Amino acid sequence: MTTTIIIGGGGQQHDDNGGRDHDDHDDHAAAGAASPFCFLPSACSQHDVVPHMITRSPRGFGLDKPIDPMPYFRARHFGSKDIVQNRLIPPDAECSPLRRDFLRTSLALASGASATDPLFTAANPQPVGDNSFPVRGDELRSVIIDTDPGQDDAMAILFALGANKLLDVKAITAVAGNVPLPLTERNARIIRDWADRTHSLPVYAGCPGPLQRALVTAADVHGRTGLEGVDLHEPRAPKESEHAVAYLVDTLRAAQPHSITLVAIGPLTNLATALIKAPEITQGVREIVIMGGAYFERGNVTPAAEFNIYVDPEAARTVFACGVPITVLPRDVAVKAPITPARIAPIRALKKHCGAIVADLMAAEVAYQERRHGIASAPMYDPSAIGYLVNPALYTGRKVNVEIETAGEWTLGETVVDWTGRSMRAPNAVWITEVDADGFYAELQECIANLP
């Protein structure tokens, strides 16, 4: 069956600022009803594909060679009955914004296939949540939070502590990042006080700076203390005497295999140092959940790089290469659940001490965006990592290869995401791109309501 290829002016476009794609609709009736056709955006070069016949093989639909369908993973909550499929053609709400995915879909449809064709559906459905191990029901997951508090870090820690029926937070390990280490470890101790966990949640101070570079902070965003927008008290108890890296090494060495989830919501210096010192500790890691990186939305500290990765790109490269299951909550998803005044109000209405603190921190982030950009909303960064652990059914992503740029003059700290499999490198992470924002804020509110 021959196929007409139409090259026109509409289609999907990706703006230079990493914004979301915009659909333009053209009338292509001139193609005729007799022969199937697919429409190529004008920005897609004619040299990208010059098909004469669409071929079909057991591996997929192709032109002069088979095309491996890029699996699209949809998350589900632990114990959910939702069917999880790897789809070449996801539902409209999940469509990839990339032109080449659009092209592959168009070519496949032109050959007469349907979305239920077995070539579109993987034989073994796989959830995004817990991306390497079986779903285990509503178990209590052991968690260590590695963090650089930070307004959004504080919200994330409180979110996790309020989710105490799902997450057993064993410790907080502090790293330099948003502000220097003496402030991040102090802030971590203040946050545990807010949640009445002063004597049951140890805080360990870790690395005071990146592996190879000078520390870059974000005090201009988070304020001089790192927790601008709320009143701070003197911490009620000291930090632990042991170094955070030593704690991580000892704990993961002694842990049952694949039993501890590491939640990294700051620069990855502590985790990388532990992995360099004792590579065998990966046996104790169930999953590393990272808030960091950017692909579709691009950077927030440079045009190419997101802050957590940019601060210590060598550490990020080490972590992404360690071989354990990794899930990434990047800027791409943080901007899709923005903090707004309407979303702050229900949390403030909880009439809880921690609710008021979280509402004040959210308001401070919105105030910064208003001063800086004139918009009354702010991306929801670090709490997204906790939201994923609390209810992965809210999230959608794809298994991809992620490499970290450590030498680029203009792209230092970029997360190089191979969204379409072009490099042929093995996937090493699940990259989350979509979130049910209303569902996320409902989970956040419910967990904060569990706190004092």
C-alpha positions in Angstrom: 0.0 0.0 0.0 1.5 3.3 -1.0 1.2 6.4 1.2 1.0 10.0 0.3 3.3 12.2 2.4 2.2 15.8 2.8 4.6 18.4 4.0 2.9 21.5 5.2 3.1 24.5 7.5 1.2 23.2 10.5 2.0 20.5 13.0 3.9 20.5 16.2 6.4 23.1 17.1 8.7 23.4 20.1 9.6 26.9 21.1 13.2 28.0 21.8 12.4 28.5 25.5 11.5 24.9 26.1 7.8 25.6 26.2 5.1 23.1 25.4 4.1 22.4 21.8 1.3 24.1 20.1 -1.0 22.4 17.5 -1.9 24.1 14.3 -4.6 22.5 12.2 -4.6 22.7 8.4 -7.2 21.2 6.0 -5.6 18.5 4.0 -8.6 17.3 2.0 -6.6 17.8 -1.2 -4.7 14.7 -0.4 -7.7 12.7 -1.5 -9.7 10.0 0.3 -8.5 7.2 -1.9 -4.9 6.9 -0.5 -3.8 7.1 3.1 -1.6 9.9 4.0 0.4 11.3 6.9 1.2 14.9 7.5 4.7 16.1 8.3 5.3 19.5 9.9 7.3 21.8 7.7 10.0 22.0 10.3 10.6 18.3 9.8 13.1 18.0 7.0 12.2 16.0 3.8 15.5 14.2 4.3 14.2 12.9 7.6 12.1 10.3 5.7 11.4 9.7 2.0 9.2 6.7 2.1 7.9 4.7 -0.9 6.2 1.9 0.9 5.5 1.5 4.6 6.8 -1.9 5.7 5.5 -3.9 8.6 7.6 -6.4 10.5 7.3 -8.2 13.8 9.4 -5.4 15.4 7.2 -2.6 14.3 6.4 -0.2 11.5 9.3 1.1 9.4 10.4 2.6 6.1 13.6 1.0 4.8 14.1 -0.7 8.2 12.0 -1.6 11.1 11.3 1.0 13.8 11.3 -0.1 17.3 8.3 1.3 19.1 9.4 3.6 22.0 7.5 2.3 25.0 5.4 4.8 26.8 4.9 4.0 30.4 1.9 5.0 32.4 2.1 4.9 36.2 -0.3 3.2 38.5 -0.8 3.3 42.3 0.3 0.3 44.3 -2.5 -2.2 44.1 -4.4 -0.3 41.4 -6.4 -2.3 38.9 -5.5 0.2 36.1 -4.1 -1.5 33.0 -0.6 -0.4 32.2 0.4 -0.5 28.6 3.6 0.4 26.7 2.1 2.2 23.7 3.5 3.6 20.5 0.3 5.6 20.3 -0.7 6.9 23.7 -4.0 8.7 24.3 -4.2 12.3 23.2 -3.3 13.5 26.7 -0.1 11.6 26.7 1.2 12.2 23.2 4.9 12.9 22.9 5.6 16.5 21.9 8.4 15.4 19.6 8.0 15.5 15.8 9.5 12.1 15.3 7.0 10.4 17.5 4.3 12.2 15.5 5.9 11.0 12.3 6.0 7.4 13.5 2.4 7.5 14.6 1.3 8.9 11.3 3.2 6.3 9.3 1.8 3.5 11.4 -1.8 4.8 11.0 -1.3 5.2 7.3 -0.5 1.5 7.0 -3.9 0.7 8.4 -3.0 -0.3 12.0 -5.1 0.6 15.0 -4.1 1.5 18.5 -5.1 -2.0 19.6 -2.8 -3.7 17.1 -0.4 -6.0 19.0 2.5 -4.1 17.5 1.5 -1.1 19.5 1.0 -2.9 22.8 3.9 -4.5 24.7 3.4 -8.0 25.9 4.4 -7.2 29.4 2.8 -4.0 30.8 5.1 -2.1 33.2 4.3 0.6 35.7 6.3 3.7 36.2 6.1 3.5 39.9 9.0 1.4 41.3 10.5 1.1 37.9 12.5 -2.2 38.3 10.8 -4.2 41.0 7.3 -5.7 41.3 4.5 -3.7 42.7 4.2 -4.6 46.4 0.9 -3.2 47.6 0.5 -0.5 50.2 3.7 -1.3 52.0 5.6 1.1 54.2 8.6 2.2 52.1 11.9 2.9 53.9 13.2 6.3 52.7 16.3 8.5 53.3 15.9 12.1 52.1 19.0 13.8 50.8 18.3 17.5 50.7 19.5 21.1 50.8 16.6 23.0 52.5 15.4 25.4 50.7 11.8 26.4 50.8 10.6 23.6 48.5 12.8 21.1 50.3 11.0 22.0 53.5 7.6 21.4 51.9 8.8 18.1 50.5 10.1 16.9 53.9 6.9 17.8 55.6 4.9 16.1 52.8 6.9 12.9 53.4 6.6 13.1 57.2 2.8 13.5 56.8 2.7 10.4 54.6 3.6 8.2 57.5 1.4 5.3 56.4 3.3 5.0 53.2 6.8 6.4 53.9 9.1 5.5 56.8 11.6 8.4 56.7 14.7 6.9 58.4 16.9 10.0 58.2 17.7 13.3 56.6 21.1 13.8 55.0 21.9 17.5 54.3 24.1 18.7 51.5 25.2 22.2 50.4 23.1 23.6 47.6 20.4 26.2 47.9 22.4 27.7 50.8 25.7 26.5 52.4 25.9 23.4 54.5 25.7 25.0 57.9 22.3 26.4 56.9 20.9 23.4 55.1 21.6 21.0 58.1 20.3 23.6 60.5 17.2 24.1 58.4 16.6 20.3 58.3 16.7 20.2 62.1 14.2 23.1 62.3 11.8 21.3 59.8 11.8 18.1 61.9 10.9 20.2 64.9 7.9 21.6 63.1 6.7 18.0 62.6 7.4 17.0 66.2 10.2 14.6 65.1 13.0 16.2 67.0 14.2 13.1 68.7 13.0 10.4 66.3 14.4 11.7 63.0 18.2 12.0 62.8 19.8 14.7 60.7 23.3 14.2 59.2 25.5 16.9 57.7 27.2 15.9 54.5 29.4 17.5 51.8 30.0 21.2 52.0 30.6 21.6 48.3 30.6 19.8 44.9 33.1 17.1 44.0 35.2 19.3 41.7 33.7 22.8 41.6 33.0 25.8 43.7 29.6 25.9 45.3 26.8 27.8 43.6 23.9 28.7 45.8 20.3 30.0 45.3 20.1 32.3 48.2 18.7 34.9 45.8 15.7 32.7 45.4 15.3 31.1 48.9 16.6 34.0 51.0 19.6 34.4 53.1 18.5 31.6 55.5 17.1 29.3 52.8 13.7 29.4 54.4 12.5 33.0 53.6 8.9 33.5 54.3 8.6 31.8 57.7 9.9 32.5 61.2 12.8 30.3 62.3 13.7 29.1 65.8 16.9 27.6 67.2 16.8 23.9 66.5 15.8 21.9 69.6 18.4 19.2 69.1 21.9 18.8 67.5 22.7 17.0 64.3 24.3 13.6 64.4 28.1 13.5 64.8 28.5 11.0 62.0 29.1 12.4 58.4 26.1 11.9 56.1 28.3 9.9 53.6 29.4 7.5 56.3 25.8 7.1 57.4 24.7 6.3 53.9 27.5 3.8 53.3 26.9 2.0 56.6 23.2 2.0 56.3 23.1 0.7 52.7 25.7 -1.9 53.3 23.7 -3.3 56.2 20.3 -3.0 54.5 18.3 -5.9 53.1 18.7 -6.1 49.3 16.8 -3.4 47.4 15.1 -2.2 50.5 15.8 1.6 50.8 14.6 4.4 48.6 16.9 7.4 48.3 15.0 10.7 47.7 17.5 13.2 46.3 16.0 16.7 46.2 19.3 18.7 46.2 22.7 18.4 44.5 23.8 14.8 44.3 27.1 15.2 46.0 26.4 13.1 49.1 25.0 10.2 47.0 27.9 10.3 44.5 30.5 10.4 47.2 29.0 7.4 48.9 28.9 5.5 45.6 32.5 6.4 44.9 33.6 5.3 48.3 31.6 2.1 48.4 30.1 1.0 45.0 28.7 -2.1 46.6 26.1 -0.1 48.5 23.8 -0.2 45.5 22.7 -3.6 46.7 20.7 -1.9 49.4 19.0 0.6 47.1 15.5 -0.1 45.9 15.2 3.1 43.9 16.7 6.6 43.6 14.0 9.3 43.2 15.6 12.5 41.9 14.1 16.0 41.6 16.4 17.5 39.1 17.1 18.1 35.4 15.2 19.6 32.5 14.5 18.6 29.0 11.3 19.9 27.4 11.2 22.9 29.8 14.9 23.6 29.7 16.9 25.1 32.5 16.3 27.5 35.4 19.9 28.4 36.3 21.2 28.5 32.7 19.3 28.0 29.5 20.5 24.4 29.5 20.6 23.3 33.1 18.4 22.9 36.2 19.9 24.0 39.5 20.3 20.6 41.3 22.2 19.1 38.4 24.2 22.2 37.6 25.6 22.6 41.1 27.5 19.3 40.8 27.3 17.7 37.4 30.1 15.3 38.1 28.1 13.9 41.0 25.0 13.6 38.9 26.9 11.7 36.2 28.1 9.3 38.9 24.6 8.7 40.2 23.0 8.2 36.8 25.7 5.7 36.0 25.4 3.6 39.2 23.0 1.0 37.7 20.1 1.2 40.3 16.6 2.1 39.3 16.2 5.9 39.0 13.1 8.0 38.6 13.5 11.6 37.7 11.0 14.4 38.5 12.4 17.2 36.3 11.4 20.8 35.6 9.2 19.4 32.9 6.7 18.1 35.5 7.3 20.8 38.1 5.8 23.4 35.9 2.7 21.3 35.2 1.6 21.5 38.9 2.2 25.2 39.6 1.7 26.8 43.0 -1.1 29.3 42.8 -3.0 31.3 45.4 -6.0 29.1 44.8 -3.9 26.0 45.7 -2.4 27.7 48.8 -5.8 28.6 50.3 -7.0 25.0 51.2 -3.7 24.2 52.9 -3.8 27.4 55.0 -7.4 26.5 55.8 -6.3 23.3 57.5 -5.7 25.4 60.6 -2.6 23.4 61.4 0.8 24.7 62.4 2.5 22.9 59.6 -0.3 23.8 57.2 0.4 27.5 57.9 4.1 27.0 57.4 3.7 25.2 54.1 1.2 27.8 52.9 3.7 30.6 53.9 6.5 28.8 52.0 4.3 28.4 48.9 3.3 32.0 49.1 7.0 33.0 49.3 7.8 31.1 46.1 4.9 32.7 44.3 6.0 36.2 45.6 9.5 35.5 44.1 8.0 34.7 40.7 5.9 37.8 40.8 8.9 40.0 41.6 11.1 38.3 39.0 8.7 37.4 36.2 5.4 39.2 37.0 3.4 35.9 37.2 1.4 34.8 40.2 2.5 31.1 40.2 5.6 29.1 40.8 6.8 25.6 39.7 6.3 22.9 42.3 9.8 21.4 42.5 11.0 19.1 45.3 7.5 18.0 46.6 6.9 16.4 43.3 9.4 13.7 44.2 7.3 12.9 47.3 4.1 13.1 45.4 5.5 10.4 43.1 6.2 8.1 46.0 2.9 8.7 47.7 0.8 8.1 44.6 2.7 7.2 41.4 -0.6 6.8 39.6 -0.6 10.6 39.2 2.5 10.5 37.0 3.4 9.5 33.5 6.9 9.1 32.1 9.2 7.1 29.8 12.2 4.9 30.3 15.1 6.8 28.6 18.9 7.2 28.7 20.0 10.3 30.6 23.6 11.5 30.4 25.0 14.6 32.2 27.0 17.3 30.4 30.2 18.0 32.4 32.4 19.8 29.9 30.2 22.1 27.8 31.0 25.8 27.7 27.3 26.7 27.5 25.6 23.5 28.5 27.3 22.5 31.7 24.9 20.5 33.9 22.5 19.7 31.0 20.6 16.5 31.3 20.9 15.0 27.9 17.7 13.0 27.6 17.5 10.5 24.7 13.7 10.7 24.4 13.5 8.9 21.1 16.3 6.3 21.5 18.5 7.8 18.9 21.7 7.1 20.7 20.9 3.4 21.2 22.3 3.7 24.8 20.4 1.6 27.3 17.8 3.4 29.4 19.0 4.2 32.8 16.1 6.3 34.2 12.4 6.9 34.1 11.8 10.5 33.1 8.5 11.9 34.3 6.8 14.4 32.1 3.1 14.5 33.2 1.2 14.9 36.5 -2.4 15.1 37.6 -1.9 18.4 39.3 -5.2 18.4 41.2 -4.5 14.9 42.4 -1.1 16.0 43.6 -2.4 18.9 45.6 -5.1 16.6 47.1 -2.4 14.2 48.3 -0.3 17.1 49.6 -3.2 18.6 51.6 -4.1 15.2 53.1 -0.6 14.5 54.2 0.0 18.0 55.7 -3.3 17.5 57.6 -1.7 14.6 59.4 1.0 16.9 60.9 0.7 19.1 64.0 
